[in-house]
Amino acid sequence: MSKGAANVKAQVVRILIAAGKAAPTPPVGPALGARGVKSMDFCKEFNARTAHLQPGIPTPTLITIQPDRTFSFVTKTPPVSYFLKQAAGVEKGTSRPGHDIVGTVSLKHVYEIAKIKATDQHLQHLPLEAIASTVVGSARTLGLQVVP
């Protein structure tokens, strides 16, 4: 069952890390250590690259690990749910989406969030309205009411 050296591909690890707070503890340490990457090297580079962000903001990160154990990573904008909770001033969403309403967000907030998310690579081909409608969907799932 051993793989030949010719068909070894780069591995991609998706992980959500607080900006400026990466440490070789779970989830970062085990995810990288299992693939032979020194997690301390990643943590230093990640913390340096996210230093301009407010500490603690959840930052989705794609880490590409090459067969020779070198790595590169791309940081994305924080999740929509993080922005919605900030805008509504709530700690967490509802446990019963569609039944309970825990807060409200304005349409202006929805478009601001959509503008931020539009900078992500995988959303650049979509019109702002399409991204805004997904933000509205996320708001409903969190139990937030969108008001004009």
FENMOLIN-V432974 format. One record per residue. N is the residue number from 1. PSI is psi in whole degrees, 0 to 359 (none if undefined). NEAR is the number of other ideal C-beta (glycine too) atoms within 8 Angstrom. D_FIRST is the distance of its C-alpha to the first C-alpha in Angstrom with 2 decimals. Layout:
# FENMOLIN-V432974
{{N PSI NEAR D_FIRST} {N PSI NEAR D_FIRST}}
This chain:
# FENMOLIN-V432974
{{1 9 1 0.00} {2 142 3 3.79} {3 146 5 6.44} {4 155 6 9.50} {5 341 6 12.65} {6 327 4 14.48} {7 24 6 13.09} {8 125 7 13.24} {9 164 5 15.99} {10 143 7 18.65} {11 143 7 18.43} {12 127 8 21.63} {13 126 10 23.01} {14 131 8 26.13} {15 148 10 28.46} {16 115 9 32.17} {17 141 12 34.02} {18 133 10 37.75} {19 131 12 39.37} {20 5 10 40.17} {21 26 9 38.70} {22 134 11 35.05} {23 155 7 34.20} {24 30 8 31.07} {25 170 5 31.42} {26 143 5 29.58} {27 349 8 28.59} {28 308 15 28.25} {29 300 11 27.07} {30 323 8 24.03} {31 320 11 22.93} {32 321 15 23.03} {33 322 10 22.31} {34 339 6 18.88} {35 10 10 18.08} {36 21 6 19.81} {37 140 12 23.11} {38 112 6 26.44} {39 333 11 27.99} {40 321 7 31.49} {41 315 8 31.35} {42 314 15 30.47} {43 316 12 33.20} {44 313 8 35.85} {45 318 9 35.18} {46 313 13 35.00} {47 323 11 38.22} {48 320 7 39.97} {49 336 7 39.06} {50 14 12 40.20} {51 332 7 43.33} {52 344 3 45.58} {53 159 9 44.56} {54 129 5 46.21} {55 137 8 44.19} {56 351 8 42.22} {57 128 10 41.79} {58 126 11 38.33} {59 109 13 36.47} {60 133 12 33.33} {61 133 13 31.06} {62 115 10 28.08} {63 122 15 26.10} {64 118 11 23.89} {65 120 14 21.55} {66 161 9 20.59} {67 333 7 17.60} {68 16 4 20.28} {69 13 9 21.18} {70 159 6 24.44} {71 158 11 25.52} {72 155 7 28.20} {73 155 11 29.63} {74 129 8 32.07} {75 146 9 34.48} {76 177 10 36.01} {77 154 7 39.24} {78 160 9 39.42} {79 153 8 38.76} {80 320 10 41.64} {81 325 9 42.07} {82 311 10 42.83} {83 318 11 45.55} {84 318 16 46.99} {85 322 13 47.32} {86 313 7 49.01} {87 322 11 51.39} {88 345 12 52.31} {89 33 6 52.55} {90 152 10 50.49} {91 315 3 48.07} {92 164 4 45.71} {93 181 12 45.66} {94 156 10 46.84} {95 349 4 45.01} {96 80 7 46.56} {97 138 10 46.17} {98 346 4 48.90} {99 311 5 51.16} {100 143 8 51.85} {101 121 8 52.88} {102 348 10 52.37} {103 182 10 53.74} {104 152 9 54.65} {105 147 13 53.64} {106 162 10 55.79} {107 328 8 54.91} {108 316 6 55.46} {109 317 10 52.67} {110 315 14 50.34} {111 326 10 51.06} {112 315 9 50.73} {113 318 14 47.23} {114 322 12 46.37} {115 318 9 47.61} {116 314 9 45.39} {117 334 12 42.29} {118 343 11 43.18} {119 345 7 42.22} {120 142 9 38.51} {121 314 6 36.52} {122 355 4 35.19} {123 2 9 38.75} {124 338 8 40.77} {125 351 3 41.10} {126 145 8 42.67} {127 155 5 46.43} {128 324 10 47.74} {129 320 6 49.00} {130 317 8 45.54} {131 319 13 44.16} {132 322 12 47.30} {133 328 8 46.79} {134 326 9 43.29} {135 319 14 44.93} {136 318 10 47.54} {137 318 8 44.85} {138 322 11 43.22} {139 316 13 46.71} {140 319 11 47.30} {141 326 8 44.02} {142 350 15 45.15} {143 28 12 48.53} {144 140 15 50.44} {145 131 8 53.31} {146 119 11 53.74} {147 148 7 57.45} {148 none 3 59.24}}
